[in-house]
Amino acid sequence: MSRTDAGGTSQYAHDGSQGLTAGRGRAVPRSIAEVLDASLAARPHATAIEAASGAWSYAELDDRARRAAGALWSLGVRPGDRVAACLPNDLDIVAAFHGTQRIGAVWAGVGEALAAGEQRELHELCEPTVVLAGPRCRLSSPDCVDPDRWSRLVASAEPAPRVEPALDAPAGIAFTSGTSGHPKAVVHSQRNLLLPGAALVATRGWGPELRKGDSFPLTILNLMVLSTLLTAQAGGCSVVMDRRDVDGVADWISARRVTVWNGAPAQLYDLAARPHLDLGPLQEVWSGGGDTPDALRRAFTEAHGLVPRVTYGLTEAPTVVSIDPPGDEWRPGTSGRVLPHYDVAAYDDEGRRLPAGELGELRLSGATAGPWADRWRPMLGFRERGGVRPPEPGPVPTGDVGTVDGEGWLTVLDRKKLVIIRGGANVYPLEVERVIATHPDVAAVAVCAVPDDRLGQRVAAVVRSAGPPLDVEALTAHCRRELSPYKVPEIWSQVDALPLNAMGKVQRTRLAELVDPRRRPGTA
């Protein structure tokens, strides 16, 4: 039997046929097609998913997934083919995902909020056999299936052959652009889409009482992993939210009795400013998708009595790599502790692993000791030109500069590619942003480089005010108290909003255009 003791230390037992028994005796499924099986056997009428259009039990979700698999098969989808979905957060996208997995096809989500050109770019990358097109899909392609046609196909579908894919067969594509601005299609296996849920359920002691709410778009593969694939392994309920505004999030949490909610730092900021909002039975709040300042943790705790659990995630992992332990424990400046199926360490520029606590580029590999040893595998590769290019051998570089101490606490200093080199000295934007964010007049901030003939680069700050117009002299003095002089921004720009993607992350490639040209060095 596996268990989580009172101190949050997880223990696991091995199962000869399926590998790992995790969290309240549950075995990790051999494939995503089997992820509902334990709950179907034990509690078929328990609620598996709630969304805007209703709720399904595990038996109903199983039936809808079976019908979706048949509908896709009737459209000519076969094992290894890609199924793209541009659908809203609701019941249909979850059923389509499970149906895709039951015939061994590969899932790819296309964000509804993307522009037409951006949606076309993802379509060209994944080359789908079928696109499930919702009301905000901007693709015009013969492979698109509109909602009415999809409903008819699902209603009349004949059963599809149930395919049993290998644990390391491709299951999903996640799109990431990093700092380049151009998307990359990361191909993940059945194994790696199941492992995050298994590890989190086990280490946090979750069971059927779990009601996990997610307001990020489920077209993001990481969110499908952290919603239905996670809750199914706990036997709990996935609450798929269609609101991201502060009032909508609070309404969903309270009305749907959400016990764990995953949000972006900006959402936590808005909730912290509204202490009167009722968050009902909420027991755990996650913050991910961007840096969570220590001041935000304290403000949210003061407003709502819960200490946010900060996460660090990676599309190439996929999803959560480290998270604060259950309860209230946290350490300033950190992003939690590394999950047990990973090994994360800092490396120098020559690729040498550094001792615990030293600063370098964080790289990811699978754990080699303990009950999770040899469970994780690197991503299968990048889909391009009709095939999959495997990753470079060795630990996966994250592109982030940081440390991991001897107890597994992970700290990110900044993106390696975003380092500003000012006159030969390194300035890490995240370090500067954390200082600026503590000023009471600042609601949000992002720091970037601007070119300079003499120094190479200078430091610029793009700031959204919490109310009054920015006092640049006061902000500069605030930074000088906490930072070395060369790290203090020399150019300040105030904006109404920072450019964010669907995960709430700042779109770094768009920051330079927001820097006031009148404030650039050498201009009037």
N, C-alpha and C positions, 0 to 999 in steps of 0.2 A: 504494500500500500504506500501511496505517497501522501505527504501531508505538508502543511505549512505551520511551523510552531509559532508560539506567541511573539517571538522576536522577529518574525518575518523571514527566517531562514528556511528555504525549501529543501525537501528531501524527495528523492525519486527512486523508483524501482524499474528495472528493465523487464520488458515483455518480449519473449522470444520471437513471436510472430510479427508484432507491430512496432517493436523497438522500445518506445518509452512510455511508461505509465506516468501521467502527469496530472496533478490537481484533483484531489478527491477520488483517486483511483481510476480516472479516465485515461484511456489509451489514445495516443496520438493516431489519428486515422492514417490509413495507408495511401489515401488520395483524397482530394477535395470532394469527389463524388460520394465518399463515405462519411463526410463530416456531420451529417444530420442523423446518422444511424443510431448512435447511442441514445439520443433523446427520443427518437421515434420508438425505440424499444421500451424506454422507461416512462416517458411522459408525452405521448403523441399529441395530446390535446392542450399542452402548455403553450403559451404564446411565444412564438419564435421571433416575430417581427411586428413592430407597429410603425405606421407611417401616416402621411396626410390622408390617404384614401382608405385607411382601415387597418386591420390587424389580421395576421395569419397565425394559426397554430403550426407546430412542427409538421403535423400531417398535411395541412393545407399548403405549406411551403414546399413540402416534398412533392405534392401533386402538381403544383404550378411549375416547379423545376422540371418534372418529368414531361409536362406538356411543352415547356419552352425548348427542351432538348429535341422533342419530336418536331416542333416547328422549324428549328434550325436545320435539322436533318432533311426536312422536306425542301428547304431552300438550297440544298447541296453542300452544306457545311460538313466536313469530314475531319477526322483527327489531324491536328497540326494546323488546320486552317485558322485564320484570325477572324474573330467576331468583334467589331467595333460597336460601341454604344455611346450615343449622345443623348442621354435621357436624364430627366430630373430625379431628385431624391424622392423616391416613392417605392412602392412594392414591386413594380415591374422590373426595375433595374436589378433588384436582388434575385428575382426568379430567373431573369435572363443570364445572370452570372452563373448561378448554379446549373442551369441548363447547359450552358457552354462547357462547363467542366465535365458534365456527365457524358459528353461525346468526345472528350479528349481534344477539344478545340482550345484556342488561345484567346484570352480576353484582352481587349484594349479599350480603355475609356477615353472619350473625346470630350473635353470640357465644354459645357454649354455657353460659358461666358467668353469663350475665345472668339476672335474675329474670324470672318470667313477664310481669309488667307491662312490663319493659324490652324484652323480645323483641316484645311486641305493639306497642309504640311504634315500633320499627324497621320492623315489618311494615306498619304504617299509613303510614309515611313513603314506603316504596319501592313499595307496592302491587304485589306480585309476582303473576305468572300462576301460578307454581309455587314451592313451598317444599320443598326437599330436607331432610327432617326426620330427624336422627339421634337417638340414644338420649337426649340431653339437651335436645332441643327441647321447649319448653313451650307451643308454639302449638297451638291446636285450631281448625283452619280447613279448609274443603273443599279448599283448594289444597295441602295438605300431602301429600307422598308419603313413605311410610315406607320403611325400608331394604329390606325384603323385596320390596315392589312395585317399587322402583327397580332392584333386581337383576334381576328378571324382565323389566322393560322394556329394560334394557341388553342382556340376553342375546338378546332377540328383535327388537331394533331394526332397522328398515329404514333405509338411508342417507338422511340429510336433504339437502336442497339446500345446497350450500356457498355461503354468502352472502359477498360481498366488500365489507365495510363501508369507508366512507371513513376515511382516517387520523384525521380529526377527529370521527368518529361516536362517540356515547357507548358506553363499554365496561364501566364499573364504577362502583359507588357506595361511597364511604367515609363512615363515620359519625363525626362529631366533636362534642363538646359544649363544648370550650374551658372557660371558667370559668362558663358559664351553668347547667350541670347538665342542659340539655335538648339532645337530639341534633339535629344538622343533617346532611342527606344531601348530600354533595358528589359531584357527577357529573363523572367524568373520561373523557377520550377515549382511543381506541386509542393515539394518539401519546404521550400523557403517561404511560401505563402501560408503554410500551416504552422510553422515553428513559432512565429511571434505570438500568436494566440495561445499556443500550448505553454510557452514560457511565462507569459503574463498571467494566465489562469493559475498556473502552478505556484508561482512566486507570490501571488497576491491572495491566494486561498479562495478564489471565486467559485461559486456554484450557481444553482438555479435561481437564486435571489438576485443575480446580477441583471440590472437594466441599464445598458450602456447607450448613452445618447451621443450622436455625432451630427454636427451641422455642416461640416465640410462636404463638398461634393463627392459622391460615391464614384464618380467617373475617375477619381484619383485612385489608383490601385492600392496605395497604402491604406486608404480609408476602407476599402472593401475588406482588406486583411484585418483591420482593427474593429470592424463592425460585425458582420454576419459570421465570418470565419472564427473570430474570437468568441463571440457569445454562444455560438453553436457548441464549441468545445467546453464551455462552462455549463451548458444546458439552460442558459439564461435567455434574455430578450434583447434584440437589437432595436433601438429606438432611432429611426431614421428621420432626422429633423429637416424641414424645408425652410427654416428661418435662421438668419445669421445676425439680425439686429438684436440689440440688447433686450428689448421687450419681448420679442419673439422667442429668443433663447430661454428667458426666464419662464415664459408661459409653458413652453414645451417641458422644461425640467419639472415644474410644479405639477402640471396637469397629467403628465405621463409617468410621474413617480420615478424619474431618472435617478439612479444611484451613482453613476460614474459618467462624467461629461468631459469631452475632449474639445478644447477651444484654442484659439490663437491669442497671443498676448494682447492684441488690440481689443478683443472681446472681453478678456479679463479686466482690462483697464476700464472699459465702459461699465462693466458690472460692479467694479470696485467703487465707481462714482455714484452708484445707485444702491446704497445699503438697504433701502426700504423694500427692494424687490424680494419676493418670496422664492427661495430656491428649494423649498419643500424638503424631500427626503435625501437630497444630494449628500453623498458621503465622500466623494473624491473628485477633484477637479484637476485635469491635466492641462498643461500649457505646452504647446509645441508649434513648430513652423517658423520660429524666430526666437530671438533672445528675450528672456524674461528677466528684467532687472530685479534685483533683490527688493528694491523699494516697492515694486508692483506686488511681489509676494506679500509683503507686510500690509500693504493697503487692502488687498483682497481679503486677507485674514481678518483685519480689523472690521471690514464691512460685513463679512458673511460667516466668520468663524471657522473657515476651512483654509488650511495652508495648501496652496497650489502645488501639485506634483509636477515638477519641470522635467521635460523630456529632451533627448537629443535623438534625431532620426536621420535616416539616410535612405534615399530611394534605392541605392544599390544594395542595401542590406537584405530585404527591404524594411522599411518603417522603423519602429523604435529600436534604438541601440542601447540607450541608457535611460533610466527613470528614477526619480526619488522613490525610496521604499514606502510601503504603506504607512499611514499615520501622519505624524507631523515633522519627522526628522528631515533636515536639509542642511546643506553647508553653503555659505555665501559664495556666489560666483560659479557654482557648479551646475551641471545638468544631470544630476542623479548618478546612479551606479550602473555599471555595465551589466546587461542581462547575461544569464549564465551560459548561454550557448555561443557567446561571442568572446573573442580575445581582442582587446583594443589596446594599443600602445602608441607612444610617440616615436617617430623615426627621424634621423637626421637627413640632410640632403643627399648623402651617399647611400641611403637605404639601410642604415644600421639602426637596429632597435636600441632605444635609449632606456636608461634605468627609470623606474617608477618615479613620477614627479617631475621629470625633466621636460622641457618645452621642445616640441617638434611637430611634424605633420602626423596627425592621427591616422593610423591604418588599421584595417579590420581583417580579422581571420576567425576561423572557428576555434572554439575551446578545445584544448588537447588534454585536459584533465577534468576529473569530476564526472558526475552523472550525465552531463550534456556533452561530453567529449565526442568529437567527430560527427555531431549531428548536422551542423550547418555546412553548406557548400557555397562557394562563390556563385554569383549570378551566372546564368548560362552565357551571357554575352550581350552584344548590341546588335539589334536587327538593322541591316543596311543592305541595299542592293539585292533584295530577294533572299538573303541568307542571314545567318547569325555569326557575327565575328566574336570569337571567344575573348575573354578578358586576358590581360597580361598575367603571367603566373606570379604567385606570391601574394602577400597581404594587400587588400584593396585600399588604395589611397583615397582618403576622404576629401582631400583638398582643404581641410580645416587644420589650423594650428592650435595646439592645446596640450594638455597633460592628462595623465591617468595616474592617480596615486596608488599606493600599495594595497588599499582597500577597495579599489575599483571605482572611486569617485572621479568622474570625467569633467574636465573644464575646457571649454572652447574659448580661445582668445580671438580668433577671427578666421576668415577664409584666406587661405594661402595666396590665392590669385588677387585678392583685394588689398593686399598690403600696400600702403602708400610709402614710397621711398622718397623722403624729403631731404635733399642734400646729403644722401648716403645713410640717413637714419630711418629705421623702420617705424611706421606708425600703423597700428592696427585699428581700423575703423570701429570695431565693436567695443574696444576698450574706451575709446573716446565717447561713443554713443552712450555707454553705461553711465558715464559721468554726467553728460548733458541731460540725460533722462531723469536725473534726480532733482533737477531744478523745477520748482512748482509751476512755472509758466509754460513748461514743455509737455505737450501731449504725446508727441512722437518725433523721432529724429532718425536721420540716416546720414552717414558721413561718407564722403567720396573724395577722390583726387581730382585736381584740375592741373593741366600742364603748366609748367613754368620754365622759361628759358634758362634761368640761373640755377634753380634748385632741382629741376627735373619735374617735381610735383609739389603742390601745396595742398593743405587740408581745407576742405569745404564742408559745411554742415547745412543740411536741408531740414528745416524744422516746421512742425505743425504746432501752433500755439494752443495752449489749454484755455485761452480766453483773450487776454490783452495782447496788443502788438508787442513783438519781441523787443526787449531792451538788450541790444547787442553788447553794450559795455558791461552790463551785469552778467550776461552769459559768459563773456570772455573772462571776467574776473572769477566767476564760479569755476571755470575750467582751470585757470591758473593755480587755484588752490589745490587741485587734485592731480594735475598732470604736469609733466615736463614741458617747458616752453615750446619745444618744437612740435608737440602733439596738439597744441591749442589751435582750433580752427581760425583761419585768417579770413575766410569768406563765409558769410552767413546769408541764407536765403529763407524767407518765410513762405510757406505754401498752405493752401487750404486742405490738401490731402497728399499723402505719399502714394506713389504708384505701387499697388499690391497685386499679387496673383491670387488664384483661387484658394491657396493655402494660407493667405494672410502674410506671405513673405514679401518683403520689399523687392521690387524689380530693380536690381542694382544697375542694370544697363541703361535705365532711363533717368538716373539721377543727374548726370552731367547736364542734361538739357534743362533741368530745373534750377541750376545755379545761375543767379542773376548775373548776366554778362557785364553789368555796370560795376560789379564788385570784384571782377576777376583782376588778378595782378596785371599791371601794365595798361589798364583801361581807365577811362575817365569816369 
